Amino acid sequence: MGALYRAPSQGFKLANTTPLEFLRQVRQEVGRVSWPTRKETTVTTAMVFAMVIVAAIFFFLVDEILARGVQLVLGIGS
């Protein structure tokens, strides 16, 4: 089994890579990755939760304003 690659003007071909060679290459690539620290991950996660809460409040308020506007214009709902 090999990886797909595209040779110039030849379409897609299968690279001659053995499964063991592929795993070795994967291990090398994983070693090159710049992994975030625990603190960076925690801060990023907290920011995501904060933005989700802000977005939820924003869309709740927009929904309430639109619902009251529709009730006012159409005179339906309670």
KATAZI-V175209 format. One record per residue. N is the residue number from 1. RES is the residue in three letters. SS is DSSP state (H for helix, E for strand, - for the rest). PSI is psi in whole degrees, 0 to 359 (none if undefined). Layout:
n=N res=RES ss=SS psi=PSI
n=N res=RES ss=SS psi=PSI
This chain:
n=1 res=MET ss=- psi=135
n=2 res=GLY ss=- psi=176
n=3 res=ALA ss=- psi=147
n=4 res=LEU ss=E psi=139
n=5 res=TYR ss=E psi=161
n=6 res=ARG ss=E psi=117
n=7 res=ALA ss=E psi=146
n=8 res=PRO ss=- psi=125
n=9 res=SER ss=- psi=23
n=10 res=GLN ss=- psi=3
n=11 res=GLY ss=E psi=200
n=12 res=PHE ss=E psi=139
n=13 res=LYS ss=E psi=161
n=14 res=LEU ss=E psi=123
n=15 res=ALA ss=- psi=144
n=16 res=ASN ss=- psi=85
n=17 res=THR ss=- psi=128
n=18 res=THR ss=- psi=159
n=19 res=PRO ss=H psi=322
n=20 res=LEU ss=H psi=320
n=21 res=GLU ss=H psi=319
n=22 res=PHE ss=H psi=313
n=23 res=LEU ss=H psi=323
n=24 res=ARG ss=H psi=318
n=25 res=GLN ss=H psi=321
n=26 res=VAL ss=H psi=316
n=27 res=ARG ss=H psi=320
n=28 res=GLN ss=H psi=315
n=29 res=GLU ss=H psi=319
n=30 res=VAL ss=H psi=324
n=31 res=GLY ss=H psi=336
n=32 res=ARG ss=H psi=346
n=33 res=VAL ss=- psi=138
n=34 res=SER ss=- psi=97
n=35 res=TRP ss=- psi=141
n=36 res=PRO ss=- psi=154
n=37 res=THR ss=- psi=168
n=38 res=ARG ss=H psi=320
n=39 res=LYS ss=H psi=315
n=40 res=GLU ss=H psi=318
n=41 res=THR ss=H psi=318
n=42 res=THR ss=H psi=315
n=43 res=VAL ss=H psi=316
n=44 res=THR ss=H psi=317
n=45 res=THR ss=H psi=316
n=46 res=ALA ss=H psi=320
n=47 res=MET ss=H psi=322
n=48 res=VAL ss=H psi=313
n=49 res=PHE ss=H psi=318
n=50 res=ALA ss=H psi=316
n=51 res=MET ss=H psi=326
n=52 res=VAL ss=H psi=318
n=53 res=ILE ss=H psi=316
n=54 res=VAL ss=H psi=316
n=55 res=ALA ss=H psi=320
n=56 res=ALA ss=H psi=316
n=57 res=ILE ss=H psi=316
n=58 res=PHE ss=H psi=310
n=59 res=PHE ss=H psi=329
n=60 res=PHE ss=H psi=313
n=61 res=LEU ss=H psi=317
n=62 res=VAL ss=H psi=318
n=63 res=ASP ss=H psi=317
n=64 res=GLU ss=H psi=316
n=65 res=ILE ss=H psi=315
n=66 res=LEU ss=H psi=320
n=67 res=ALA ss=H psi=316
n=68 res=ARG ss=H psi=324
n=69 res=GLY ss=H psi=317
n=70 res=VAL ss=H psi=317
n=71 res=GLN ss=H psi=318
n=72 res=LEU ss=H psi=314
n=73 res=VAL ss=H psi=315
n=74 res=LEU ss=H psi=344
n=75 res=GLY ss=- psi=28
n=76 res=ILE ss=- psi=164
n=77 res=GLY ss=- psi=176
n=78 res=SER ss=- psi=none
